[in-house]
Amino acid sequence: MSVLIFLATLLFSLLAFASRAHAAPAPPSPPFRVVAYLPDYRVGTLDPASGSLDGVTDLDGVTDLVFFSLEPTSDGGLDSARLTPAIAAKLQDVKRRRALHLWVTVGGWERSAGFAPVATDAAKRSRFVRAVTQFCLSRHFDGADFDWEHPANAPEEAGYAALLAETHRAFAPHGLRLSVTLAPWQKPDPAGVAAVDTVNLMAYDHPGRHSTLAQAQADVAGFLRQGVPPQKLCLGLPFYGRGIALPDTALAYADILRQYHPAPAVDEVNGLYFNGPETIRQKTRYALAQRLGGVMVWELGQDAPGDKSLLKAIQKTIRQAAVVLQDASLWYNGGEGETIMGSVRLDPKTAEKVRQVAAIKGLTLSEVHRLALAEYCERELVEPKTSRYDDPFYDDIFGAIEGPHDMAARSGEIYREVMDDKYRRHPD
């Protein structure tokens, strides 16, 4: 029954995502999130009213905006010089207008030197925790993201876990949130993982083709095997390309489009590997399939405009997932009898089979409908590659949701397939 609980929860959150208005106070984080980093050097181009960067990237669908970044100082203090008054005002304006959660990163690449002396000294840890807590409260951030790149030895790893645990204890009375950002090769410390709300997995910057779908799947599987709860894990998606043979060469996705004009399904040009819209869609589907907490994006300013946008590819995939679940919910809510979706009447042979299955299994008709619903959603939403429909699944079957469509008629056919398939494969 866990899949049914998941489907109900995901349906509620995705429908809320699909109908998100540019509204008032931020709601509780939905089960599936879009966490997007915004570096300090990008905020100047942010227009809070339109929610766009350089008039290009629209923040619609972003649930968590992460300002990058502050730095820890070696004495346990916090260097917030990059958060100028103008940047702070813009971020708070966006938070009010977009009903999203606003985070601040501490650390990051070439900004992590202060972590080691702080984490390995109890007094400095205590001072640092106080500084971060006070900063979030006074500057109206909803949480902090710790991004130490990277602990170099066992004492530093142990100190980092202690720092996360102590920060959690300080944050909890105020309702502040805590995340940690990790590379795939890092070993997530169980105490550290227990202390945070989110683990952002940097599933990119591997040698060679730096962020393939297969590698992302392996990265997620590795963290799940090491005990990271899926609902805490956000799969990192790169909005940039990196050289295959020359990894120090990097180019924003927007620049790759301008220079090379790759097709949506192409991920490699001129020795650069990147994620095009199709790979981003597949990774988002995979995150949904694994019931992860969401996806994470590095970083917003690298996206392309219009229908080439990677953020829009994420948004569309999530919204279409909501459509699948909404239609499936309507299908199930057809009731106890011989109809599905409240409008399609099962033929007598199929209706009789449903009754027989119910009797054999000792189930009510409602429970049989739910089993079929769960199987349908598993096959058609989270495992589109194994579906009887070829990709692009969403466009072919549910793309017409905004107008008249024949989902109700199709569901009768799918229902019969699902019932036959489920009980042939799982007679018990």
Secondary structure as GFF3:
##gff-version 3
##sequence-region A 1 428
A	DSSP	alpha_helix	2	18	.	.	.	ID=ss1
A	DSSP	beta_strand	33	39	.	.	.	ID=ss2
A	DSSP	three_ten_helix	40	45	.	.	.	ID=ss3
A	DSSP	beta_strand	46	47	.	.	.	ID=ss4
A	DSSP	beta_strand	52	53	.	.	.	ID=ss5
A	DSSP	beta_strand	57	58	.	.	.	ID=ss6
A	DSSP	beta_strand	64	72	.	.	.	ID=ss7
A	DSSP	beta_strand	78	79	.	.	.	ID=ss8
A	DSSP	alpha_helix	85	98	.	.	.	ID=ss9
A	DSSP	beta_strand	101	107	.	.	.	ID=ss10
A	DSSP	alpha_helix	115	119	.	.	.	ID=ss11
A	DSSP	alpha_helix	122	139	.	.	.	ID=ss12
A	DSSP	beta_strand	143	147	.	.	.	ID=ss13
A	DSSP	alpha_helix	154	171	.	.	.	ID=ss14
A	DSSP	three_ten_helix	172	174	.	.	.	ID=ss15
A	DSSP	beta_strand	177	182	.	.	.	ID=ss16
A	DSSP	alpha_helix	190	195	.	.	.	ID=ss17
A	DSSP	beta_strand	198	201	.	.	.	ID=ss18
A	DSSP	alpha_helix	213	225	.	.	.	ID=ss19
A	DSSP	three_ten_helix	230	232	.	.	.	ID=ss20
A	DSSP	beta_strand	233	238	.	.	.	ID=ss21
A	DSSP	beta_strand	240	243	.	.	.	ID=ss22
A	DSSP	beta_strand	250	252	.	.	.	ID=ss23
A	DSSP	alpha_helix	253	260	.	.	.	ID=ss24
A	DSSP	beta_strand	268	269	.	.	.	ID=ss25
A	DSSP	beta_strand	272	273	.	.	.	ID=ss26
A	DSSP	alpha_helix	277	289	.	.	.	ID=ss27
A	DSSP	beta_strand	294	298	.	.	.	ID=ss28
A	DSSP	three_ten_helix	300	302	.	.	.	ID=ss29
A	DSSP	three_ten_helix	306	308	.	.	.	ID=ss30
A	DSSP	alpha_helix	310	332	.	.	.	ID=ss31
A	DSSP	beta_strand	339	340	.	.	.	ID=ss32
A	DSSP	beta_strand	344	345	.	.	.	ID=ss33
A	DSSP	alpha_helix	348	361	.	.	.	ID=ss34
A	DSSP	alpha_helix	365	377	.	.	.	ID=ss35
A	DSSP	pi_helix	378	382	.	.	.	ID=ss36
A	DSSP	three_ten_helix	384	386	.	.	.	ID=ss37
A	DSSP	alpha_helix	393	398	.	.	.	ID=ss38
A	DSSP	alpha_helix	407	425	.	.	.	ID=ss39
###
